[in-house]
Amino acid sequence: MTIHSSRLIVLAVASVGFSQQAYAQANSVLVETAIPDSFNRDRNVSVTERARPDFDPLGFQSGSIIVRPQVQVGAGVTDNVFLQNAGGRTDGFSYVAPTITLQSDLPQDEIRASATAMLGRYFKYTRRNQNAYQLRLLGRKDIGSAFALTGEGQYARIYETPDTGAVDAVTSVLSTYKRGYLAARGRYRAGQFQGTLALDRTSFSFDDVRYSDGSVLNQEYRDQIMWRVTGEAQYALSPSLSFYGQVGLSKIDYSTLNFGRPNRDSEGYRIIGGVNFDLAGFMRGKIGVGYINRDYDSVIYKDADGLSAEALIEFFPTELTTVGIGVSRTLQDTAISGNSGAFFDNAFKLTVDHELLVNLLLGASGEYRRQIYSEPTRKANFYRLGGSATYFARRELAFKGLLQFQRRTNDASANGSFNEFRAELSVVFRR
């Protein structure tokens, strides 16, 4: 896995708040963004971010710490529980997703901690049951007005999702892994300049996959440790517009042989630059273009390089509507074929959020991914369409509904192709 820099990635793997459906399948991304995006300058407020004083939870105040507990309980149905190419099986499911967050209320410095679990149960096919969790701790120390040091740690059990290009769909739907993440970031600000240096280490340990025919896939060959160092410089031309440049280096070490073949150990780098903007009443976002490279230690895996891109733009046509566009081109490792090294994941996402009433939000989203593999040459397409409604009954109670369709196709063979429709209803209790 390479360096990712998109706020969509952060939301997909780090955020398990009420703004996301607890059991809906989000993007399967292994690694946190190296340097969190900071284009928001509070000149625009999206529909989902807007304060609702009559409906926002208050939490508990304990000294300088605010505690916010939440439990989401839901049920739904899927028409293809194992994401099969043919003969999909229908099943219902239910889940409970408790979350607790703690955040400091200080004029400077910051402490944040959270614990989240997602306990899902299928009615007939219990092999699809899920017990996911994530623990996170972040601390920031401000040193004067110019320097800030941030440390972060995470540990999680995560379920892969079928938009991943690392394994085929029937494997991803049963695949889980443990992820440990440690990061240190330093930031310096002076006038119109901001510089950030980040160092992080991410470890992955994949569990065995047990198929319906009784066979077992040992995924130790995917276990890995990744080190990254990333530097970013940003210069503001005005309060609304700045330019940035980022350089990142990565090293990945696999712990086990790839079914008797050499490991996929590699080194890589990415150079990217662009603009970062927040134009009041109009739009905000980030657009970057650059170059990415991956060199494998073993000659049996084909090295990869090419264009890298990232963009996330939010438009504000009215105070009640927010339109988001996300684009990314990243380089990732794959285990679909024994001799495969990397593949390019080209992703496009469109979201629309609308405030129909102050306590009724409607959402729609569409996503397309074009995944291009180098060895052997093949391509895959992934599509996802979704719609949601969120109703705030009162400060402590809310309801949410979701409809989602997703499809995957492969041009080389039907293996890994599928269609799935799912629907969910949930209730959220929060304080």
C-alpha positions as CSV (number, residue, x, y, z in Angstrom):
1,M,0.0,0.0,0.0
2,T,1.3,3.4,-0.9
3,I,0.8,6.9,0.5
4,H,-2.7,8.2,0.3
5,S,-3.8,11.9,0.7
6,S,-7.5,12.3,0.4
7,R,-10.0,13.3,3.1
8,L,-12.3,10.6,1.6
9,I,-9.8,8.1,2.9
10,V,-9.8,9.6,6.4
11,L,-13.5,9.5,6.5
12,A,-13.6,5.9,5.3
13,V,-11.3,4.4,7.9
14,A,-11.0,6.7,10.8
15,S,-14.4,8.1,11.3
16,V,-17.2,5.9,12.7
17,G,-19.5,8.6,13.9
18,F,-23.2,9.1,13.2
19,S,-22.5,10.7,9.9
20,Q,-21.7,7.3,8.5
21,Q,-23.9,4.2,8.4
22,A,-22.5,1.7,10.8
23,Y,-22.9,-1.4,8.7
24,A,-22.9,0.0,5.2
25,Q,-19.7,-0.9,3.3
26,A,-17.3,1.9,3.0
27,N,-14.1,2.1,1.0
28,S,-11.6,-0.6,1.9
29,V,-8.4,1.4,2.5
30,L,-5.6,-0.1,4.6
31,V,-3.6,3.0,5.5
32,E,-4.4,6.4,7.1
33,T,-3.5,9.5,5.1
34,A,0.0,10.6,5.9
35,I,-0.8,14.3,6.6
36,P,-4.5,15.1,7.3
37,D,-5.9,17.7,4.9
38,S,-6.4,21.2,6.2
39,F,-8.1,23.2,3.5
40,N,-11.1,24.0,5.7
41,R,-10.7,27.6,6.9
42,D,-14.2,27.9,8.4
43,R,-15.3,30.0,5.4
44,N,-17.9,27.5,4.4
45,V,-20.1,25.0,6.4
46,S,-21.4,21.9,4.7
47,V,-24.9,20.5,5.4
48,T,-23.6,17.6,7.5
49,E,-21.3,20.0,9.5
50,R,-23.9,22.6,10.3
51,A,-24.7,23.1,13.9
52,R,-28.3,22.3,14.9
53,P,-28.6,23.7,18.5
54,D,-32.0,22.0,19.1
55,F,-30.8,18.6,18.0
56,D,-27.0,18.3,18.5
57,P,-26.0,16.1,21.5
58,L,-24.4,17.8,24.4
59,G,-22.3,15.0,25.9
60,F,-20.9,15.0,29.4
61,Q,-18.4,17.6,30.7
62,S,-15.8,16.2,33.1
63,G,-13.3,18.9,33.9
64,S,-11.7,19.9,30.6
65,I,-12.9,16.7,28.8
66,I,-16.1,16.3,26.9
67,V,-17.5,12.7,26.7
68,R,-19.9,11.8,23.9
69,P,-21.4,8.2,24.0
70,Q,-23.5,6.8,21.2
71,V,-25.2,3.5,20.3
72,Q,-26.5,2.7,16.8
73,V,-28.8,-0.3,16.4
74,G,-29.9,-1.4,12.9
75,A,-31.2,-4.2,10.7
76,G,-31.1,-4.8,6.9
77,V,-31.2,-7.2,4.1
78,T,-28.8,-8.1,1.2
79,D,-29.6,-10.1,-1.9
80,N,-26.0,-11.4,-2.3
81,V,-24.5,-12.2,1.1
82,F,-21.3,-13.8,-0.3
83,L,-20.9,-11.5,-3.3
84,Q,-21.1,-14.4,-5.8
85,N,-21.0,-14.0,-9.5
86,A,-24.1,-16.3,-9.9
87,G,-26.6,-17.8,-7.5
88,G,-26.5,-15.0,-5.0
89,R,-28.1,-15.8,-1.6
90,T,-30.4,-13.4,0.2
91,D,-30.0,-12.9,4.0
92,G,-31.0,-10.4,6.7
93,F,-28.7,-9.0,9.3
94,S,-28.7,-6.9,12.4
95,Y,-26.0,-4.9,14.2
96,V,-25.1,-2.9,17.3
97,A,-22.4,-0.2,17.0
98,P,-21.4,1.5,20.3
99,T,-19.1,4.5,20.2
100,I,-17.6,6.7,22.9
101,T,-15.4,9.7,22.2
102,L,-13.5,12.0,24.5
103,Q,-12.1,15.4,23.5
104,S,-10.4,18.1,25.5
105,D,-11.9,21.5,25.8
106,L,-8.8,23.6,26.1
107,P,-7.7,26.9,24.5
108,Q,-4.6,25.2,23.2
109,D,-3.2,21.7,23.0
110,E,-5.6,18.8,22.2
111,I,-6.4,15.3,23.5
112,R,-8.8,13.0,21.6
113,A,-9.7,9.4,22.3
114,S,-12.3,7.1,20.9
115,A,-13.4,3.5,21.1
116,T,-15.8,1.9,18.5
117,A,-17.2,-1.5,18.0
118,M,-19.5,-3.0,15.3
119,L,-21.1,-6.3,16.2
120,G,-23.0,-7.6,13.2
121,R,-25.0,-10.9,12.9
122,Y,-26.5,-12.5,9.8
123,F,-29.7,-14.5,10.3
124,K,-28.8,-17.6,8.2
125,Y,-25.2,-17.4,7.0
126,T,-23.3,-16.9,10.3
127,R,-19.9,-17.1,8.6
128,R,-20.6,-13.5,7.6
129,N,-20.9,-12.4,11.2
130,Q,-18.7,-9.5,12.1
131,N,-16.9,-8.3,15.2
132,A,-15.0,-5.1,14.3
133,Y,-13.5,-2.5,16.6
134,Q,-11.2,0.5,16.6
135,L,-9.3,2.2,19.4
136,R,-7.7,5.6,18.8
137,L,-5.7,8.1,20.8
138,L,-4.4,11.5,19.6
139,G,-2.5,14.2,21.4
140,R,-1.3,17.6,20.2
141,K,1.1,19.9,22.0
142,D,1.3,23.5,20.9
143,I,4.7,25.1,21.5
144,G,4.2,28.8,21.2
145,S,2.2,30.0,18.2
146,A,4.5,28.5,15.6
147,F,5.2,24.9,16.5
148,A,2.8,21.9,17.2
149,L,3.7,18.3,17.8
150,T,1.1,15.5,17.3
151,G,1.3,11.9,18.3
152,E,-1.3,9.3,17.3
153,G,-1.9,5.6,17.9
154,Q,-4.6,3.2,16.6
155,Y,-5.4,-0.4,16.9
156,A,-8.3,-2.0,15.0
157,R,-9.9,-5.1,13.6
158,I,-11.2,-4.4,10.2
159,Y,-13.2,-6.2,7.5
160,E,-12.3,-5.8,3.9
161,T,-14.8,-4.5,1.5
162,P,-15.4,-5.6,-2.2
163,D,-14.2,-2.4,-3.8
164,T,-10.7,-3.4,-2.9
165,G,-8.4,-4.6,-5.7
166,A,-6.1,-6.5,-3.4
167,V,-8.2,-9.7,-3.5
168,D,-11.2,-11.0,-5.4
169,A,-14.7,-10.2,-4.1
170,V,-15.5,-13.7,-2.7
171,T,-12.3,-13.5,-0.6
172,S,-12.7,-9.9,0.5
173,V,-16.2,-10.5,1.9
174,L,-14.7,-13.0,4.4
175,S,-11.3,-11.4,5.0
176,T,-10.4,-9.6,8.2
177,Y,-7.1,-8.1,9.5
178,K,-5.6,-6.4,12.5
179,R,-4.0,-3.0,12.0
180,G,-1.7,-1.1,14.3
181,Y,-0.8,2.5,13.5
182,L,1.7,4.9,15.1
183,A,2.4,8.4,13.8
184,A,4.3,11.5,14.8
185,R,3.8,14.8,13.1
186,G,5.5,18.2,13.5
187,R,4.0,21.4,12.1
188,Y,5.6,24.9,11.8
189,R,3.8,28.1,10.9
190,A,5.3,31.4,10.1
191,G,3.3,34.1,8.3
192,Q,2.0,32.7,5.1
193,F,4.1,29.5,5.3
194,Q,3.3,26.2,6.9
195,G,5.5,23.1,6.9
196,T,4.7,19.6,8.1
197,L,6.9,16.6,8.6
198,A,5.3,13.2,9.4
199,L,6.7,9.7,10.3
200,D,4.4,6.7,10.7
201,R,4.5,2.9,11.0
202,T,1.6,0.7,10.1
203,S,1.5,-3.1,10.7
204,F,-1.0,-5.6,9.2
205,S,-1.9,-9.1,10.3
206,F,-4.4,-10.9,8.1
207,D,-6.7,-13.7,9.4
208,D,-7.4,-17.0,7.6
209,V,-10.4,-17.0,5.2
210,R,-12.8,-20.0,5.6
211,Y,-14.8,-20.8,2.5
212,S,-18.2,-22.5,2.3
213,D,-16.7,-25.7,0.9
214,G,-14.5,-26.1,4.0
215,S,-11.3,-24.9,2.5
216,V,-9.1,-22.4,4.3
217,L,-6.9,-19.7,2.8
218,N,-3.9,-18.8,5.0
219,Q,-3.3,-15.0,4.5
220,E,0.0,-14.7,6.3
221,Y,1.6,-13.9,2.9
222,R,-0.2,-10.5,3.2
223,D,1.2,-9.6,6.6
224,Q,3.4,-6.6,6.4
225,I,4.9,-3.5,8.0
226,M,5.0,-0.2,6.3
227,W,7.2,2.8,7.2
228,R,6.5,6.2,5.7
229,V,8.1,9.7,6.0
230,T,6.3,12.6,4.4
231,G,7.0,16.3,4.1
232,E,4.7,19.0,3.0
233,A,5.1,22.7,2.4
234,Q,2.2,25.1,2.0
235,Y,2.2,28.8,1.1
236,A,-0.9,31.0,1.4
237,L,-1.4,33.7,-1.2
238,S,-4.5,34.8,0.7
239,P,-6.9,33.6,3.4
240,S,-8.7,31.7,0.6
241,L,-6.0,30.2,-1.5
242,S,-2.7,28.4,-1.0
243,F,-0.3,26.2,-2.9
244,Y,1.2,23.0,-1.5
245,G,3.9,20.5,-2.4
246,Q,4.3,17.1,-0.8
247,V,7.1,14.4,-1.0
248,G,6.6,11.0,0.6
249,L,8.9,7.9,0.9
250,S,7.6,4.5,1.8
251,K,9.1,1.1,2.6
252,I,7.0,-2.1,2.8
253,D,8.4,-5.4,4.4
254,Y,6.3,-8.6,4.1
255,S,6.9,-11.2,6.8
256,T,6.0,-14.4,5.0
257,L,6.8,-15.9,1.5
258,N,4.2,-15.5,-1.1
259,F,3.2,-19.2,-1.6
260,G,6.9,-20.1,-2.1
261,R,7.6,-17.0,-4.2
262,P,9.7,-14.1,-3.0
263,N,8.1,-11.5,-0.8
264,R,6.6,-8.3,-2.3
265,D,9.0,-6.1,-0.3
266,S,9.3,-2.8,-2.0
267,E,10.3,0.9,-1.8
268,G,8.4,3.8,-3.3
269,Y,8.0,7.5,-3.4
270,R,5.4,10.0,-4.4
271,I,5.8,13.7,-5.4
272,I,2.6,15.8,-5.7
273,G,1.6,19.4,-5.6
274,G,-1.4,21.6,-6.2
275,V,-3.8,24.2,-4.7
276,N,-5.8,24.3,-1.5
277,F,-8.7,26.7,-1.4
278,D,-11.8,27.8,0.6
279,L,-13.9,30.4,-1.2
280,A,-16.7,31.8,1.0
281,G,-20.2,31.0,-0.2
282,F,-18.9,29.1,-3.3
283,M,-16.6,26.1,-2.8
284,R,-13.6,24.7,-0.9
285,G,-11.2,21.8,-1.6
286,K,-7.9,20.5,-2.7
287,I,-6.5,19.6,-6.1
288,G,-3.1,17.9,-6.6
289,V,-1.2,16.2,-9.4
290,G,2.1,14.4,-9.3
291,Y,4.1,11.2,-9.9
292,I,4.3,7.9,-8.0
293,N,6.8,5.1,-8.2
294,R,7.1,1.6,-6.7
295,D,10.2,-0.6,-7.0
296,Y,10.0,-4.3,-5.9
297,D,13.0,-6.0,-4.4
298,S,12.3,-9.2,-6.4
299,V,12.5,-9.2,-10.2
300,I,9.4,-11.4,-10.6
301,Y,7.2,-8.5,-9.6
302,K,6.9,-5.7,-12.2
303,D,7.9,-2.2,-11.0
304,A,5.2,0.4,-11.4
305,D,5.1,4.2,-11.8
306,G,2.9,6.9,-13.3
307,L,0.5,9.7,-12.7
308,S,-0.8,10.3,-9.2
309,A,-3.7,12.6,-8.4
310,E,-6.0,13.7,-5.6
311,A,-8.9,16.1,-5.5
312,L,-11.8,16.7,-3.2
313,I,-14.0,19.7,-3.9
314,E,-17.2,20.7,-2.2
315,F,-19.6,23.2,-3.8
316,F,-22.2,25.2,-1.9
317,P,-25.0,26.1,-4.5
318,T,-27.3,27.1,-1.5
319,E,-27.0,27.0,2.2
320,L,-29.2,23.9,2.2
321,T,-27.2,21.8,-0.4
322,T,-23.6,20.6,-0.5
323,V,-22.2,18.8,-3.6
324,G,-18.9,17.0,-3.2
325,I,-16.6,15.6,-5.9
326,G,-13.7,13.3,-5.1
327,V,-11.0,12.0,-7.5
328,S,-7.9,10.0,-6.8
329,R,-5.3,7.9,-8.5
330,T,-3.3,5.7,-6.2
331,L,-0.9,2.8,-6.5
332,Q,-1.6,-0.2,-4.3
333,D,-0.4,-3.8,-3.8
334,T,-2.5,-6.8,-5.0
335,A,-2.6,-10.5,-4.1
336,I,-5.0,-11.6,-6.8
337,S,-2.3,-13.3,-8.8
338,G,0.9,-14.8,-7.5
339,N,3.1,-12.7,-9.8
340,S,1.1,-9.5,-9.4
341,G,2.8,-6.6,-7.8
342,A,0.9,-3.3,-7.9
343,F,-2.2,-1.9,-9.6
344,F,-3.5,1.6,-10.2
345,D,-6.8,2.4,-8.4
346,N,-8.6,5.3,-10.3
347,A,-11.6,6.5,-8.2
348,F,-14.3,9.1,-8.8
349,K,-17.0,9.9,-6.2
350,L,-20.0,12.3,-6.3
351,T,-22.1,13.1,-3.2
352,V,-25.1,15.4,-2.7
353,D,-26.4,16.3,0.8
354,H,-29.6,18.4,1.2
355,E,-31.3,19.7,4.3
356,L,-35.0,19.3,3.5
357,L,-35.9,20.3,7.1
358,V,-33.7,21.4,9.9
359,N,-34.0,17.9,11.3
360,L,-34.3,15.9,8.1
361,L,-31.2,15.4,5.9
362,L,-31.2,13.6,2.5
363,G,-28.1,12.2,0.9
364,A,-27.1,10.6,-2.4
365,S,-23.8,9.3,-3.7
366,G,-22.3,7.6,-6.7
367,E,-18.8,6.0,-7.0
368,Y,-16.8,4.5,-9.8
369,R,-13.4,2.8,-9.7
370,R,-11.2,1.6,-12.6
371,Q,-8.5,-0.7,-11.3
372,I,-5.7,-1.4,-13.8
373,Y,-3.3,-4.3,-13.1
374,S,0.2,-4.6,-14.6
375,E,1.0,-8.3,-14.3
376,P,-0.9,-9.9,-15.8
377,T,-2.6,-7.1,-17.7
378,R,-6.2,-6.9,-16.6
379,K,-8.8,-4.3,-15.7
380,A,-11.7,-4.2,-13.2
381,N,-14.6,-1.8,-12.7
382,F,-16.5,-1.1,-9.5
383,Y,-19.7,0.9,-9.2
384,R,-21.6,2.0,-6.1
385,L,-24.9,4.0,-5.8
386,G,-26.5,5.0,-2.6
387,G,-29.2,7.1,-1.0
388,S,-29.8,7.9,2.7
389,A,-32.2,9.8,4.9
390,T,-31.5,11.0,8.5
391,Y,-34.2,12.2,10.8
392,F,-33.4,13.9,14.2
393,A,-36.3,13.2,16.4
394,R,-34.7,15.0,19.4
395,R,-31.3,15.6,20.8
396,E,-30.9,12.0,22.1
397,L,-32.6,10.1,19.3
398,A,-32.3,9.9,15.5
399,F,-33.3,7.5,12.7
400,K,-31.5,6.7,9.5
401,G,-32.3,4.7,6.3
402,L,-30.0,3.6,3.5
403,L,-30.4,2.0,0.1
404,Q,-27.3,0.8,-1.8
405,F,-26.4,-1.0,-5.0
406,Q,-22.9,-2.1,-5.9
407,R,-21.4,-4.0,-8.8
408,R,-18.0,-5.2,-9.9
409,T,-16.9,-6.5,-13.3
410,N,-13.6,-7.9,-14.5
411,D,-12.6,-7.9,-18.2
412,A,-10.3,-10.9,-17.9
413,S,-12.9,-13.4,-16.5
414,A,-16.1,-13.5,-14.6
415,N,-14.2,-14.4,-11.4
416,G,-14.7,-11.7,-8.8
417,S,-17.7,-10.1,-10.6
418,F,-20.9,-9.6,-8.7
419,N,-24.0,-7.5,-8.1
420,E,-25.5,-6.6,-4.7
421,F,-28.4,-4.6,-3.4
422,R,-28.8,-3.9,0.3
423,A,-31.2,-1.9,2.5
424,E,-30.8,-0.8,6.1
425,L,-32.8,1.0,8.8
426,S,-31.2,2.1,12.1
427,V,-31.9,4.1,15.3
428,V,-29.2,6.1,17.1
429,F,-29.2,6.8,20.8
430,R,-26.7,9.5,21.8
431,R,-26.0,11.9,24.6
